[in-house]
Amino acid sequence: MLWKLIKIRLQGMFRRSVNRGGKGKKSTAILFGLLMLYCLGAFCFMFYMMFSALAEVFWPMEQFRWFYFALVGLMSFALSFFLTAFTAKSELFEAKDNELLLSMPIRPRLIFLSRMAVLMGTEYLISLIVMIPAGIAWFAAAGFNAVTLVLYCLASLLLPVCSAGLACFIGWLLARLTARARNKTLVTMVFSLLFLAVYFVVYFNANAYLQKLLQNYQAVAGGMMGWGFLFYWYGAGIASADPLLLLGFAAVCLAVLALTVYLLGRSFLKVTATGTAKRRKKSGAEPPQLRPSTLSAALLKKEFKRFTSSAIYMMNCGLGLILSVIAAVALLLSADAVRDFLRVFSFLTPTELALAASIILSFLASMDIVTAPSVSLEGKNLWILRTAPVPAGKILKAKLQLHLCLCAPVTLLLSVAAGIVLQSDLPGWLALVLVPQLFVLLSGVFGLMMNLLLPKLDWTNEAVPVKQSMSVLVTMLSTMLFVVLAVMGFLFLVMSGIMSATVYFALVIAVAALWLLLSWLWLCKRGPKRFERL
């Protein structure tokens, strides 16, 4: 039964990924696969370059060779754990088909094990992105050694077992906390923002951390023998071919996995039932007062509730909102430093400088893709909207209004901060305010159009349409790529004197406006009919 559950889970994930059924969908799946291969190749190349530098330093020092493998294990563990901790919560305890499976004569522990097996496959995939480049870098620097290769492969197969067990435990802990909390979305958002803050701090200071590591590797290695004993056993067992250290490492990894399966398997039914059960009304409580509202207001309110009730939706599609607020505050706090930096572009007039800044601000605006998964998130409840006496055009209008209500004010705040820092003239203020708003409207209209063309309604977890749908990917890449190409065109055409800045920016804005117009016309004419055929 366990293998059947795993097979069904994998088949469902594969079906949702490739979207079988038509030539267009098959070509989209091929494009998506090629893009994923490119991303995997880029990450592998990045890790190879980083570990090549470390291998050149540590392989000549025989007493510190273990430290290289310990760092590889630590990075693989941290990356796979970080990327799957929140996925564990949604995949294990919040899947939409949990209730259906629990109603069948299937032991809850088997359902949990099938979920965990799929999650562990993700852990292995992430781990291989680190382990393969690190192994190639080491053998390229130190030379091939068959014993080291065998031990490295065997130990690397055990490390994701430990990270998967801890990720499942964190997912269980978050599920318990959010199930008992009154505002489940708020708790999830707080933890998500904390994880995101840690990620950005580590990412932006990675080079500094690497330099400090190379300068103080002896102190770090000594500390790792204590607090990082598991990675010390991993690294020393591979470097010195010590069977006792490798057996100890394997025992800890397998013990973590066994303990996780035992404890979480027993509480899987309780946590899942707690998370899906509805809160009962208190006895004697007065029923809520119903207030009449217009159709448009009711639809917009529904969209707001859908957005604020999903932490995954808010974090992934509204990330640009958070970054825009942070950027606005950072601009005001470091106004003098920004003005000193902009002296490099002293050949631009104040209006042209404001136009250039408006294009940069549009990059953050293009990250707000609230409409891109909004239709897909209706999922199996789409029939309710389709059978209700509500015009399809008004439904789509409400989804676009949500995007504008969320994104336009925050983008305006960022534009005002940029205008204060740049001390722009009146034409410059107009550019700083209007151009980013143009991209806000463009990302909303184009995202809604892409979601109607590339819907994903057969999901069991809302992370699928938000994170893995082609509509989200195409919308974000298209708008962000347009801004990147606009900046590159400025560097090549304007700074080289081929074209004046005013003419160039007018051309960029005209292309964006034409793109918006074509998307708007399609959405108005064909959008409602497309929605009714879903």
C-alpha positions, 0 to 999 in steps of 0.5 A: 500500500505504501508504494501505491500511495507514493506512486499515486502521489508522484503521478499526480505531481507529474501530471500537474507539472506537464499539463497533458492534453494538447500540443500547446501544453506539451510545448509549454511543459518542454519549455518549463523543463528546459528552464529548470535544466538551465536553473539547475546548471546555473546553480551547479556551476555556482557551487562548483566555482565556490568549492573549487576555491575551497578545494585548492586551499584545503587539499594540500593541508592533510590535517584539514582535508576533513574540513572541506567535506564538513563544509560541503555537508553543512551547506548541503544540509542547510540548503535542503533543510531551509528549502523544505521546512515550510514545504513539509508543513504544507505537503504533510499536514495541509494537502487537500486530499488528506481528508479523502485519504483519511476517510479510506481504510488506510493507516494514517502512518502509511499516508504520512510515510508516503508524503515524507518519501516524496519530500525526501526525494526533494531533499535528495535533489537539492543535496545533489545540486551541492554534492556533485559540484563539490565532489568534482571540484575536490577530485579535480584539485586533489586527484581521483581516489576510488575509496574517497569517492565510494565513502563520499557517495555513501555518506552523502546518501545519508545526509538528506535523511537527517535533514528530511527528518528535521524538516518534517519535525519543523513542519509538524511544529509549525502545523501545531502552532498554526492549528492552535493560533487564532490567526493562522496566516499571521503566525505563518507569515511571521515565521516565513519573514524570519526565514526570509530575513535569514536567507537574505542576510546570508545571501548578501554576505556570502562573500564576506563569510567565505573570506572570514572562513578562509582567514579563520579556518582553524578556529572554525574547524576547532569549533566544528569538532564540538557543536558540529560533531555530526559534520565533523564525523561526516568530513573526517570519516570521508577524508581519513576513511575512518569506519567508526566515524562513518558508522556514528554518522550513519547511526545519528542520521538513521536515528533522527529519521526513525524518531521522526517517523515514530513521533510524527506518524503517531500524531499525524491524524491528530494534527491533520484533524486539528488543522482542518476542523472548523471552529465551533461557535460559542454557545449564546454568541449572537450571530454576525450582522449581515450588511448589504453590499454591491456585487463589485464590493462583495467580489473584491472582499472575497478576493481580499479574504482569499489573499489574506488567508493564504501565507503562501499566496502573500509571501510569493506573490506579494514579496515585491510589496515588502521589498518596496517598503524596505527600499523606500525606507532604505532610500530615505535613510541613505539619501546622501550616499545615494546622491553621491553614487548618482554623480556618476550619471552627472551627464543626465539631466534631472528629468532623464535621471528621474526617468532612469530611476523610474525604470529601476523602480519598475523592477520591484513593481514587476515582482508583484504578481497577485493576479498570476495565480488568482484564477488557478487558486479557485481550484475545485471551487471554480464551479461555484463562481461559474454557476453563480449569476455573476458576469465573468467580466466582474469576477476578473475585474475584482481580481485585477482590483485586488492587485491594484489596491495592494500594489499601487499604494506601496509603489507610490510610496517608493516613488515618493521616497525616490523623488525626495532623494533625487530632488526631482523637478516636475517632469521628473516627479511625473515620471517617478510616479506614473512609470512604475504605476504603468508597470503595476497595471501591466503586471496585473493585466498580463498576469491575469491573461496568462493565468486564463491561458495557462490555468492549473486547477487540479491541485491538492496543495495551494503551493502548486499554483502559486509556486509551480504554475507556468502563468506565474513563471511567465508573468514574472520572467516576462516583466522582470526581463523587460526591465532588465533589457531596458537597463541593458539598453540604457548602458549600451545605447545611451551611455555610448552616445548612440541615442539620447536618454529622453528618446530612449526612455520614451521608446521604452515607455511606449513599448510597455504601454503597447504591451499593456494595451494589447493585454488589456484588449485581449482581457476585455474581449476574450478573457470572460469567454475563456473564463467561462470555458474553464 
